């Protein structure tokens, strides 16, 4: 009890010291001043109704209770419902001018459509507008709202066309909102308070993790929040609650991670590593919490989760025309957490964000086998802050994300087991552990079954070949490694994949007679299109290009310094596996492949960190090169984090 009491007192003292820091209150003051200045500025917001996703004046999350987006000869639009809503936070603290643009109606429905619409602001009827069948524009003056938020309701009659289940009102194309300047107003309080809470939480995390660099982190955060407030106050307000909740979850995670890293005796690097985990988790889960951000496959995974818990585990899914097994492993791992009362989509998103961010620790542990502490930290940062892992977050590839984390655990397990077996230690423990880890990976995602199976199969073939040649190290490794990997594979095949044997045989028969394109049921893809996808969506979008050549150079440097050992050997074999799967589509002319570029992420991070460390030591020219490449990579990541969050713009699908 005394130890627990001392720990709590130490925690309270540290947090109290952080809250008393002058720089925190300077940051809060800056946010309040910027919010006050922004409230006096003229703002205009344009909503292109029907632009549901894509860079531009997207209409979400500003619209409620409209029908789905459609296209016409006049552009994108949405049909209103009986009571559709337009919401713009912070735009109601002054009077506003509103322009509504209605599209013309076709002759077949003009007789059924309503001829007018009522516009309400809060509980006040602003106007009853006639709407012409040939299209029209109306301008309205909306008085200031008491809570500072613009909240419009468009109320009209509805009709239901033949063979259409929807209730339709009128086709709205565009909304333009302009604040009427004049007089002093205070900033809208609720979003400002949410953001101030986020700043305080963020500071507590930074003060605990970055120590003397925490002030720089706070300055960056305050600067970004202030810039967002000036440029787009409505989206800034929508993000306030999401940021606060994300950081409220990140704070206890940071405490837990730091306690775990102390138990692992990581040392001083544990502080920086906990900062990497915290930022990675906050940006991922905060992006998912932002209203109307890109949903990805969260609906698909919610349905599959419920099916798996209901006993339906032999699921068949389809990717680009080809049926494939869908293992339930990650769902079963998350299932016990349902006792916490989380709704399924929230549970899946938190589970995926945790797996992705905590992977930074595994990357650090792997990289430390071949790198000093500082470049190993850089490897962890490269892994979680290149765009690749954010792509899987936005597509909500939750089972993939969790399995990739398990795959990293398997890689680390193979490295540690190899080292223990070379010393003649822990044969039984590591054999059982690797068997369990490999089974979890094989039952986590079909793509990782293929890519990890290829990697481990190559490793086993090398070990067996060396054993036949009488190499001493291979004799110590061969038996336990074979038992471990074969045991995990047999378990996965017997208890899951054997159920798909008829499907596999049917696909094999189709491939023999018509090729793999017949299995996909699609025409061959041109090699030019495949190359463009590999270059733009793969090398550039996933990693910002530079980490790939840096990683190849880093692997060469590690080989020169240390020779081939298990970590560098696995890195080299991973490149071979990736090269094989990158080449196969050009032969088969189908785009289906395991997510080999994602499985290569740990190699890219470790090799790139080794190359950056070597360049940094070569003087100012090398440092400029590292900083320039790093800046471009971070801009690429920033783009693929912001655009799906704010505009639901779909990034390339990770592969």
C-alpha positions, 0 to 999 in steps of 0.5 A: 500500500505504501508503494502505491500511495507513493506512486500516486503522490509522485504522479500528482506532484508531476502533473501539478508541476506540469499544470503550473508551467508558464508555457501552458498558460501562454499557449492557452492565452494564445488560443483565446486571443486567436479565437477572439480575433477570428470571431471579429473576422469576416468568414465565408463558407461554401457547401457544394451539396452532393460533394460527399468525398473529395477535396473541395467544398465537401458537404459533410459533416455540415448536412443532416437528414438529406438523401444520398448524393447524386450527379446530374447534368447540372452537377452534384446535388442532394434531395432534401427530406421532410426536415433537413438540417444545415449546421455550421458551428461558430457561424451563428455569433453574427447575422449571416447571409445565406444563398440556396441554389435549387436545381430544376425539376424534370417534367416527370416529377415536377407535378409531385414535388413540393413548390415551397420550403420553409427555412427555420433558424433554431425555433424561428421561422425565417421565410417561406420560399417558393421553389421554381421547377426551372431552378432558383436561387434565394438569399436569406438574412439569418439573425445571430443565434444565442449559442453562436452556432448556425442551425438551419432547418429546411422543412417541406412536403415530400413525395415518393417516385415510383420504384423509389423507396426514398422520401424526396423534397427538393434538389439542393445544389449549393449553399453559400454562407457569409457572415455579416461584419460589424460590432464586437462579438465574443468567440463561441464558447463550447468548441473553444473550451473543448480545444482548451481541454485538448491543449491541457491534456496534450501538454500533460502527455508532452510534459511526461514524454518529451521533457525539455522538448515538451515546450516545442511540441506545445508550440507546434500544437498551439500553432496548428490549432490556431491556424485551423481556427483562422482558415476554417473555423467550422471544421475547427469547431467540429474537431474540438470534441474529437481531439479532446476525447482522443487525448483523454484516451491517450493520457492513460495509455501513455501512463500504461506504456511508460510503466510497461517500458520501465518493466522492460528496462528500456531506459531513457529511450522509453520516454521518447518511445512513449511519445511516439506511441502517444502521438501515433494513437492520438492521431489515429483515433482522433481522426476516426472520431472526427465527425463524418470522416472516411468510414472505410470498411468499419461497417463490414468489420462490424458485421463480420465481428457479430457473425464470428461471435455468433459462431459463423467463422468460416466467412468467404469474402471477395477482393477484386473478384476473387473469393478468399477465406476471412479468418476471425482471429482478431475478432476473437481477440477483441471479443473479451473487451465487449464486457467494457460496454463499447459499441462494436465499431468503437471497439474495433477502432480503438483496438486497431489504433492500439495495435498500430501505435503499440507496434512502435515498441515492437519496431524499436525492439527489433531495430535494437538488435542491429542499431543503437538506441537513437536510430532504433527510435527513428525506426519506430517513428518511421514505421508509425508516421509514414503514410502506409499505416494511416492508409490502413487506418482510414480504410479501417482494415482492422483485422489487417492492422491487428494481424500486422502487429501480431506479425511484428511480434512473430518477427521479434519472436523468431529473432529472440528464439534464434538467439536463445537457441544459438546459446542452447537455451529455452528450446521448449518455451520458444518453440511453444511461443512461436507456434502460438504466434504463427498460428495467430498470424495465420488465423488473423488475415489471409494476406499475412498467411501468404506473405508470412508463410512465404517468408518463413518457408524461405527461412526454413529452406535455408536452415534445412539446406545449411543443416544438410551441409553440416553447419553447426548453427543450423543443427541447433535451429532446425528442429525447434524452428520447424516444429514451431512454424509447422505446428502453427500452420497445421493448427490453422489449416486443420481447424480453419482453412480445411473448411475452404478446401472445396473452394480452393480446388474449384479455383485451381480448376478454373485457373488451369482452364482459363488462367487467374483472370478467369478466377477473378472474373475480370479482363487482364489489367494492362501492365502500364496500369499496374506499373502506375499503381505500383509507383504512385499508390505504392512507393510514393503514397505508402512511404513517400518514396525516399524510405524505400531506397534508403532502406535498401541502402541501410540493409547494405550498410548493416550487412557490411558492418555486421554480416548476415545474422538473423535480423538482417537475414529476415530483412533481406528475405522480406525484400525478396518476398516483396519483390516476388509479389510485386512482380507477380501481377505483371505476369498474371495481369490481375491486381490481387496480391497479399499486402506485401508492401505493408508487411515490408514496413518493419524492414523499410523502417529499420533499413531507412533508420540505418541509412539516415543515421549513416548520412547524418554522421557525414556532415551538413550535406548528409544532414540536409539530405535527411531533413529534406527527405524527412520533410517530404515524407511527413508532408506526404503523411500529413496529406493522407491523414488530413484529406480523409479526415476533413474531406473523406477523400479516399487514399490509395488502398494499401497493398 
